[in-house]
Amino acid sequence: MLRVQKVRLYPNETMKQVLDDLCDYRRYCWNQGLALWNDMYDASLVLGDKKLRPNARKVRDELVATKEDWQYRLSARCLQLAISDLNKAWQNFFKKSLPDWGKPKFKSKKTARQGFKTDRAQIINGKLRLDKPREIKAWADISFKGAKSLVGDLKVVSIYRENGKYWASLPFEVKVTKKTKTGQKTAVDVNVGHFDYTEGQVKTLPNNLKALYKRIKHYQRLLARKRVANGKKATQTNNYVKTRAK
């Protein structure tokens, strides 16, 4: 079972630059892979040879073979995972069960959220450690806050930058132990604001819920006005993202 912890990262200046570079590199790999994928597909149509059709392995191998020197200063896993996600995007596009899944598009550096993935991250002494390329000397573990539990095997970590802040989704593979059957029966009467248990009544709603609903309603109206005035482009602006985060 996967349990995901969303945490805020507090990198130093050196690691901020590293994270920014990896965000840019992820976007570069995606766009290069998508362009190559389209070229391979067009070539297969022109030549009438289905064997020339692209797949994740062909695109990945071609990008690795044509790597430039500056790419070796960045994590190789960034390229691998970008092409893997691109392959999944194409598979979802062709699935009949996902009719609303759009065709993979090129990513823009103007998008408010920029990120990358890594499967080599580790939690060392309560900090996040990314895999360090051989050519890089300056490196540091990244402090973070917001995790309730760090128990389990860490899987593919998603790191992104939004509104000048850095965040990470930490998925942990945990084992869920089955509860032993006691043979006893328990009655629960569920209500909107509370539920009656055999040992008493438990309230489920926080005291400030009404104030939170008013706040949500206010900001939802603001977002709706932005969408009406500017259409789909409104959802990609920094102001829209800031308002949604509130």
SULSUL-V438384 format. One record per pair of residues at least 4 apart in sequence whose ideal C-beta (glycine too) atoms are under 8 Angstrom apart, sorted by the first residue. I is the first residue (numbers start at 0). J is the second residue. If there is no record, write none. Layout:
i j
I J
I J
//
This chain:
i j
0 172
0 173
0 174
0 175
1 154
1 170
1 171
1 172
1 173
2 148
2 151
2 170
2 171
2 173
3 168
3 169
3 170
3 171
4 145
4 146
4 147
4 148
4 149
4 168
4 169
4 170
4 171
5 145
5 166
5 167
5 168
5 169
6 143
6 144
6 145
6 146
6 166
6 167
6 169
7 143
7 144
7 145
7 164
7 165
7 166
8 18
8 127
8 141
8 142
8 143
8 158
8 165
8 166
8 167
9 141
9 142
9 143
9 144
9 165
10 14
10 15
10 17
10 18
10 139
10 141
10 142
10 165
11 15
11 139
12 16
13 17
13 137
13 138
13 139
14 18
14 138
14 139
14 141
15 19
15 165
16 20
17 21
17 129
17 135
17 138
18 22
18 158
18 160
18 165
19 23
19 160
20 24
20 73
21 25
21 73
21 74
21 77
21 115
21 117
21 158
22 26
22 113
22 114
22 115
22 158
22 159
22 160
23 27
23 108
23 113
24 28
24 70
24 73
24 74
24 77
24 78
24 115
25 29
25 77
25 81
25 113
25 114
25 115
25 116
26 30
26 106
26 108
26 113
27 31
28 32
28 62
28 77
28 78
28 81
28 82
29 33
29 81
29 84
29 85
29 105
29 106
30 34
30 105
30 106
31 35
31 62
32 36
32 58
32 59
32 62
32 81
32 82
32 85
33 37
33 85
33 103
33 104
33 105
34 38
34 105
35 39
35 53
35 58
35 61
35 62
36 40
36 53
36 58
36 85
36 89
36 103
37 41
38 42
39 43
39 51
39 52
39 53
39 57
39 58
40 44
40 52
40 53
41 45
42 46
42 51
43 47
43 48
43 49
43 50
43 51
43 52
43 53
46 51
53 57
53 58
54 58
54 86
55 59
55 82
55 83
55 85
55 86
56 60
57 61
58 62
58 82
58 85
58 86
59 63
59 78
59 79
59 82
60 64
61 65
62 66
62 78
62 82
63 78
66 70
66 71
69 73
70 78
71 132
71 134
72 132
72 134
72 135
73 77
73 132
74 117
74 119
74 129
74 130
74 132
75 79
75 132
76 80
76 116
76 117
76 118
76 119
76 130
77 81
77 115
77 116
77 117
78 82
79 83
80 84
80 115
80 116
80 117
80 118
80 155
81 85
81 115
81 116
82 86
83 87
84 88
84 116
85 89
85 103
86 90
87 91
88 92
88 103
89 93
89 103
90 94
91 97
91 100
92 97
92 100
92 101
92 102
92 103
94 100
106 110
108 113
109 235
110 235
111 161
111 162
111 235
111 236
111 237
111 239
111 240
112 159
112 160
112 161
112 240
113 159
113 160
113 161
114 157
114 158
114 159
114 160
115 157
115 158
115 159
116 155
116 156
116 157
116 158
117 129
117 130
117 155
117 156
117 158
118 154
118 155
118 156
119 129
119 130
120 127
120 128
120 129
120 130
120 153
120 156
121 127
121 128
121 153
122 126
122 127
122 128
122 149
122 153
122 169
123 128
123 140
124 140
125 142
125 149
126 140
126 141
126 142
126 143
127 140
127 141
127 142
127 143
127 156
127 167
127 169
128 140
128 141
129 141
131 135
131 138
143 167
146 169
148 171
149 169
149 171
150 171
150 173
151 171
151 172
151 173
151 174
152 171
152 172
153 169
153 170
153 171
154 170
154 171
154 172
155 170
156 167
156 168
156 169
156 170
157 167
157 168
158 165
158 166
158 167
158 168
159 165
159 166
159 167
160 164
160 165
160 166
161 166
161 240
161 244
162 237
162 240
162 241
162 244
185 196
185 197
186 197
187 194
187 195
187 196
188 194
188 195
189 194
190 194
190 195
191 204
192 202
192 203
192 204
193 200
193 201
193 202
193 203
193 204
194 200
194 201
194 203
195 199
195 200
195 201
196 200
196 201
204 208
205 211
207 211
208 212
209 213
210 214
211 215
212 216
213 217
214 218
214 245
215 219
216 220
217 221
218 222
218 242
218 243
218 245
219 223
220 224
221 225
221 242
222 226
222 239
222 242
222 243
223 227
224 228
225 229
225 233
225 236
225 238
225 239
225 242
226 230
226 231
226 233
226 234
228 233
229 233
229 236
231 235
232 236
233 239
234 239
235 239
236 240
237 241
238 242
239 243
240 244
241 245
//
